[in-house]
């Protein structure tokens, strides 16, 4: 009897009966791989890869690649080759001095990491919920009407563009033509970080090249003027990189704050958050346990706990939040409360046997 009372007290402490998960059964973890037995996920690409056919997202994704390529061409053609060209190259096929070759390798590595991070963030499943039904230990579970009545975990949201419920969805980013969720948040952060680093290095190389050119002139009357194409392209890339640094820094700071507070952008608007601990605990839940995999652009997040509760903020929603909730849902690209319902298995009934409908804030 005493052990039964302790078990009941533990269940209450863990939130059973309040929409929280009392335990973490196997079904609350990530689904098996594509060839695993018993997977109940709806059709999705194998190995966690997918692609969203959205016109705006495809255009912005391709434009990102074009901007990478344009900056690379300008730096190599008008900075590295102009300053470090040699008839006796240090590496065959690369007409640069040893210093130029070193700068070339470093710059290409940064751009490659930024580009691969972008590609992986674009083509990686951000966190499609792989379980169709909630575990028996979860009370007051929700289902998504748009997803044919599939289980909608507490920290999942339905993306209107991806047409899926995404676990720990942060937002839908048209620049990567994909949602940012638990499975690709690391890739998105690496894309932002490596893009910012590449932009800063590009600006430094352009400015250094311009200063060195001015310093090398004996007199302005005899100075050899650079070509108009070089000036135009260098100026365009400088503006591009400056805008990229300002643009990316804002998103990167938001992602760092998201990890620190264990709260996605969607949850910030809805005034909820996940279970909070230390920054490194939250960081490892996105980047993985092994430090040596953190810098590399491939998914390494641990298996998700679909039963992780969405905890309301202490201050709770204000009247202005309630009045603008629908606008927030539209701006974030998620389906609102009208798209969900209490699971039929969990729906309470009155004495007459008729279901009692509940209003729940997502």
N, C-alpha and C positions, 0 to 999 in steps of 0.2 A: 504493500500500500504506500509506504514511504517513497519507494522508487517511482511508483506511478505518479505521486504528487510532484516529485522533482521533475519528472518528464513533462508533466502538464505545465509546470511553471516555466520550464525551459522553452516549451513551445510558445507560451504567451510572450516571453521575453524576446523571442525571435520574430514575433509578429504574426503568428498563425491566427487566422481569422480576421486579419486586417488588410489582406491583399499582399502580405509579404510571404516569402518562402520560408517554411519552417526548417527545411533541410535542403541539401544540395544533391539530389539524386542524379543518376547518370544522365537522365533526359534533360537536365538543366545545363549540361556541358555542350560543347560544340558537337555537331553531328559528325558521323564517320566520314571518311573520305568518299570520293565519288563512287568507288567500287566497293565500299564497305557494305556489309550485309545489314538489312533492316533499316536503311535510311528512308525517312518518310518525307524528305524535302520535295517540294514541287520542282518542275524542270528548271535546272540551272546549269551553267557551263561547268565542265569538269575542271578539277584542280583549282576551284575558286576563281576562275577567270570569266569575265563577261564583257559585254560592250553595249552601251546605250545608244540607240539610234535617235539622237536628238540633234536637230539641225544647228541650233545655236552652239551647243556643246562641241560638236564636231568642228565647226568653224573656229571657235576660240582655241580648241586644242591644237588644230593645225597651225593657227596663227602663232601660238606659243612656240612651236617647232621652227617656224620661219624666222621669228625674232631671235631665237638661239643661233640659227645658222647665219643670219645676217651679222650679228655681233661677232661671231667667230671669224667670218670672212674678213671683216673690217680690221680686227685686231691682228690677224695673221698677215694680211696683205699690206696694211698701211702702218703697222707698228713693228711687228717682229721682223718681217722681211726687209723693211726699210732700214732698220737699225742693226740687224744682226746677220745680214746676208754675207755669205763668204763663198768663194769658188772652191774652197777645200772644206767641205762640211764635216762636222764631227760624226754625224750619222749619215750613211749613204742614202741619197734620195731626199734628204731634208737639208736644204742649203742654208743652214744656220750655224753660228758658232756654238761653242759649248754652253755659254750663258743663254743664248737664244733657244737652244734645244731644251735646256732645263725649264725655261719659262713656257715654252710651247707645251711640254709634257704636263706641267702643273695646270696650265690653263685648260688644256683639252680634258684633263681628268676631272676638273670641276664641272665643266660643261657636260661631260658624259654622265657624271653622277646626277646632275640636275635633270638631264633629259631622261635617263633611265628611271629616276624616281617619278617623274611625270608620267611616263608610259605605264609603269607598274600601278601607280595610283589610278590611272584611267581604266586599266583593264582588270583590276582586281575586284572581286566581289567585296563590297564594303562591310558586309555582315548580314546577309540574308538570314532570317530566322529559319533554322532548319527543322524545327519541331512543329508539327501541325496541331498538337493538343497539349494543354497545360498538364503538369504533373498533378497527381491527386492531392499532394500536400499543399498546393497553392490555392488559396481561397480568393474569391471575388476576382478571378482571372478575366481578362478581356479577350475578345475576338475581333478580328478585322473584317468588316462586311465586304470591303473591296477585294480582300484576299480569300473570298469564298469561305468565310467563317473560320479561318485558321487562327491559332493562338497568337496573341499579341503580348509579348512580355512587357513588364512594367517600364523598362527603359528602351522600348522599341517604338519606332514611329513610321508611319506609312509615307513614303516619298511619292509624290504625284508624277514625277518624271521617270523614276526608275520602276514605278508600279510594283514595289515590293515593300514589305515591312523590314526596316533596317535596324539592327540592334545597336544601341548607343549612337544613333544618327546625330551628327553635329550640324550639317547643313548639306544642301546639294550645291556643288560648285561647278558652274558651267565651264570654268577654265580647265578642269580635268574631265569634263563630261561625265561626272559620276558623283555619287554621294560620298561624303566623308563619314565613315563609321569606324567601329572598333578595328576591323580587319585591315583597313588601309589608312588609318589616321597617321601611323608612323610614316608611311610613304608620302603622304601629303605634307607632313612637317619637314621631312627630308627634302622634298621638292622646294618648299619655301626657303629652307636654310641654304641649300646649295645654289638656288637662284640668287638669293641675296649676296652670298659670297662671290659668285661669278660676276654679278653686277658691280660690286665694289672693286674687285680685281680689274675688271674692264675699265672702270673710271680711273683707277690709279695708273694703269698702263697708258691710257690716252693722255692723261694730264702730264705724266712723266715724259712721254714722247714729245708733247708740245713744248714743255719746259726745256728739254734737251735740245730741241731744234732752235729755240730762241737763243739759248746759251752758246750754241755752236757757231752762230753767225758773227763774222768779223765786223760787218757793217750792214746796215739796212739797205743801202744802195746796191750792194753787190749780192744781197741775199737771194737765193733761189726760192722763188715762191712755190709752195705746194700746189698740186693740181686742185682744180675746183671739185673734182669728184672726191678726192681724199678729204677735203674740208667738209663737203656736204655729208658724206657718209660718216665721218668721225663725229660731226655735230649731231647727226641723227641718232647714232648709237649712244652718245653721251646723254642725250635727253631720254632715250629709251631706258638706259640703266638707272638714271636718277629716278625716273618714274617707277621703275621696278622695285628699287630699294624702298621707296616710300610706301608703295602699294603692298609689297610683300611683308614689310616690317609690321604693319597693322594686323595682318592675318596671323603672322607668326606669334605676336604677343598674345593674341586671342587664344591660340592653340596652347601656348604655355600656361595661360591662366586656366584653360579648360582642364589641363592635366593637374594643375595645382589644386583646383577645387573639386575635381572629379564631377564636372558638370559640363554637358555639351551646350552648344549654342541654343539648340531647341529648348533644352531644360532651363537655360538662363531666362528665356522669355516666359517659360511656364512656371518658374520659381520652384524648381525641384532640383535634386542632385542625387548622386549615388552615395554609397557608404564612404565616408571620409577617413583617411589615415594620413601617413606621411607623404611628402612629395615623391620620394623614390618608390614607394609602394604603388602610387598612381602611375608613375613613369614606367615601371616594369609591367604594369597591366596593359600598356600600349606598345612598348618597345621590346618586351621580353625579359627574361631573367639574365641571359648571358650578355655581358657588356660588349664583347667583341663582335656582336651582330648588330649593335645599335647603329653604326654609321652606314650600313650597307642597305641598298634599296630592295629588300624583299620582306614579305610579311613575317613577323616573328612574335606577334602578340599571343599570349597564352589562350587556352580554350576559354570561351566566354561562359559566364554563369548567367543564363537567361533568367534565373529567378532573382537576380540582384534587384532590390527594391528601388523605386524612385521616391526619395524622401522629400517631403515638402520643406521649403525654406522656413526659417523661424518667423520671418515677418509675414509670410503668406501673401496671397494675391490681394491687391488693392482694387478699388472700383475702376480706376483707369485701366488696369490690367484686364479686368473682366470685360470691359466695354470694347477693348481693342484686341481681344484674343483671336477673333476671326481674321483680322488684318494681319496679325503676327503669323498665323498659320499659313496664309497665302504668301507672305513675303519669304517665309522659310521653305516653302515648297512642300509642306506636309499636309496630309488630310486631317481635318479636325475631329472633334468628338462625334460628329454625326456619322463618321465612318466606322465607329466601334460599338460594341455592345457587350454586356455581361455574358460570359459563356453559358450556353444552355444547360450544361451540367452543373453550373454553380448558381443559376438564377433562383433566388428565393421565391417562395410561393406563399400566398395568404391561406387562411383557414379554408377558403372555398376552393383552393387549388389553383387559383389564377396567379400568373407570374407578377412579381413586383419589380417594376423597372427602377433602376438606380441611375442617378446622375453622377458621373465620375470625371474629375478633371484629369486630363491625360498627363 
